[in-house]
Amino acid sequence: MTTAKEVTSQIWEMANRLRGNMDASEYRNYILGFMFYRYLSERREKYLFDNKVFDENPDDISGINEEYAKEASGEYLADYLDDIAGSLGYAIEPQYMWRTIVDEVNNNTITPDTFQNMFESFDNNLRLNSKATQDFTGVFDDMNLNNSRLGNTTAARAKALTQIIDLVDQVDYQDDNGKDILAEIYEFLIAKFAENSGKKAGEFYTPHRVSEVLAKLATVSFDQSISKPSVYDFACGSGSLLLTVQKEIKNKILYYGQELNTTTYNLARMNLLMNDVSYDRMTLKNADTLEQDWPDGVDAQGIDHPRNFDVVVANPPYSQRWDNSDRKLKDPRFKDYGLAPKTKADYAFLLHGLYHLDQNGTMAIVLPHGVLFRGAKEGKIREALLKKNQIDAIIGMPAGLFYSTGIPTVILVLKKNKANKDVLFIDASKGFEKGKNQNVLRDEDIDKIINTYKERKDVERYAHVASFDEIKENDFNLNIPRYVDTFVPEPPVDLKKVAADLHETNIEIQKNQKELVGMLKELTSDDDDIMDGLNAIIKELEEETRD
């Protein structure tokens, strides 16, 4: 049976043949961009067909593109674009539908300026639905159509783009059972590009198995009766972590995310939309989380309040530099805790997420191991969090899980309204499968972490529930080895057995030496020097044997 992973491998193999001297992380923008454009176009075809928009609706969806080109022309075009943009949030004119573009590629009638014109047309039509403008504006900006690495001439670049269109069009987005696997293919491709981007991968992708742990930890106590649950990732990357949370929540969630890197922000918008997240259920922003506190909400009286979320998850950049000037001491996110060091923004990210967490919500965040024990400003923040009873659990993860770093990481689980006064420590650092380029969490590793978190009790050499007093005695140092003793004592040595083994070994050595002497005595040579040397060796061995 055809799977998303197999299709992804097929695309990846073809893409590698086509990209020439272009870096994989750069070529990604063209492959994923055109895949997204095809998705939007085919989604539009489905909308036109399902809603029987035309007087003479075709019997099969394959005829909808031709009917759209015939009906939406002249003075009627604006009406069609208005209607579709109102429902889908975007509109594509008939001459720029995916099927039309592919036909032009196949018939060699496409002109070099077609690609520029189709993206400009897409952007111009976004004004038709102001509610969706932010979700789609600039989403294709990273596809640099004038990139010299596509070709040195306009014609060469156009040829390279048509090859990508041909590649994307060849792919069947359904498995053998007719199930749509486009979203899975897209996420597999993001992961594949991450594998080949080295340290750059950390900017946009959290490995799926790590995302699963974060999502499960953050939803263990989630109230599944909440009709419109909200989830926030303030360093959302490609959005994969946000999407993983949905698998743990029954009702459709409202997605909120912020991302500093514009290219990655565009990836996140595409990724969510291709996973059938409608534009009115996603609010993503391209900005600096630590410099611009977001999101905020305005009440009926027009007073601005921070918006809080049922679930907060994040894998922010580790030990990032940031502006911790004194003016931020008045920032409500930090004022009760203090400011993180200028060269290590880890706790600044944590406090931002905690600030936007609902009173009954849960937050799960990945941070470098050093946040548990580093002193000075970080020590004061850690102490404040503990005194406010907001740290629920600390899980030490295996090293080498991430593309961008091999350092050990920890997951901190935080709550604002904890019933218990203790902290659960889990040492999961040894639970993984060693991979070629990175380590991977197995199902049993994830299950053990989640079950231990749920049961919240001591497990020998794996978990410990520490009281506040115990943590206080350790000067609020949360280094896991202080609480979870993973030392495995060596079994006692049986000295009598060692002596017996030594005796047997000596007997065996003597026996072998006698056999060797016997064989050496059978050797002869006409050379007197060789015979003298041989006799000397025999004499030495015989003396050792007598000893």
C-alpha positions, 0 to 999 in steps of 0.5 A: 500500500502506498504511504505518505512516507513512500511518496515523500521519498519519491518526491525527495529523490526527484527534488535532489535530481532537480535542485542542482547547486541549490541548498536543500533548505532553499529549494524547500521553499519552491517545492513546498510553495508549489505544493501549497499552491496546488492544494489551494487551487484543488481546494477551490475546485472542490468548493466550486463542485461541492456547492454547485456554484454553476448553473450547469455543474459538471458530473465530475470534479475533473470538469470543474476547472473548464467550467470555471474558466467559461463562467467566471469571465468578463463582468462575472469574474468579480462576483465569483472571486468575492464569493469564493474569497468570502468562504475560503479566505482567498481567490484564484482567477481561472487562468492561474488555477493549478490545472491551467498552469500545468496544461500550459507547462505540458503544452509548452505555452507557458510564458516566463512572466506567468509565475510572477503574474499568478502570485501577484494576482493571488496577493491582489485578491486577498483584499476581498476578505479582510478577515483572512488577509493576515493568514495569506499575505506574503505566504509565497514571498520566499519563492524568489522567482529571480534567484540566479541559482534557478538559472542565469537567464529568464528562460532558464529560471522559467524552465527550472520552475516548470520542472518543479511544477511537473514534479509536484503535479506527478505526485498522487496525494491519495493512498491506495484506499483513496485517503487524502495524505497530502498533509502527511506528505507535507509534514514528512517533507518538512522533517526531511528538509530538517534532516538535511539542514543541520543546525538550521533545522532547529529554527523550524522543526521539533522532531515529531516524537518530542512534539508528541511528549510535549503534547501529551504532557500538556493535555493529561489533565485537559478538560475535554468538554471545553468547546473551543480549546485554545493552544499557543506556541510562541516560537511556533516554527513550522507549526508541527508542534501545534498540530500535534496537540490537536491529536490529544484534544477532542474538539477542534482547537483555536491555534495561536502562534508567533514566529520571528523568522519570516520564512518559517512563519510562512511554512507554519501558515502553509502547514496549518492550512494544508492540515485543514485548519481554516483561516478563522481558526488560526492566528499566527504572527511574524514578530519577536516574542520577547520584544512584542508581548502578544497576543492581547485581547480587548474586552467589551469596555475596550480595556486591553488584557493578555489573552490566556490559553488552555494549553501552551507548548514551546521549543524556543531557541536555546540560550538566545541573546536578548535585550534585558534592559531595565525597562523590561522590569515593568513588563508584567511578564517578568516583573514578579520574577526578574529578568533572564541574563542577556546571553540566556533568554531561556527563562524569558521565553518560559515566563512569557508562556506562563504569563499567557497560560490560563489559570487551569491550563498546562504548559510544557516547554523544552529548554537546555539542561542548564536552566535547572542549576545555573545561578545568579538571575536564573537562580532567582527566577527558579526560586520564585517559580518554586515558591509560587508553586508553578513547576509541576514536573521536570523530565530529563530527555536523552541527548541527541534528539534534535537536529540543531544540537546534541546537548541534553534537554529538559521538559518543564511542565508548569501550572498556575493552579496546582493542588499539590506542593511537590515537583515530580522529577523524571530521568528519561535520559536513557530511554531512546533508540540510537539513530544514524544522525540523531537519537529517537524516542520509541513508543515505550519510552514515551509511554513510560514518561507519560504513565509516570507523570500520571501516576506521580510516584517514585520509581527506582532509578527513574522518578522521584516526587520531591517536596518543597522542603527537599528542594529548599534544602538543595537551595532550589537547585533542580538538577535531576541527579540530586533527586533521582539516583540512577547509580547502579551498584556493581555486584559484589566480587567473589574473591574465592572464585577469582582465585580459583579462576586465576589458578585455572588460567595459570594451569592452562598457560603452563600447558600451552607453553609446554606444547609450544616448547615441544613444537619449537624443539622440532624446528631445525635450521642450517643457520647457526645464528637462527638455532642459537636464537631458537634454543634461547627462546626454548630455554626461557620458556622452560624456565618459566614453566619450572617456576 
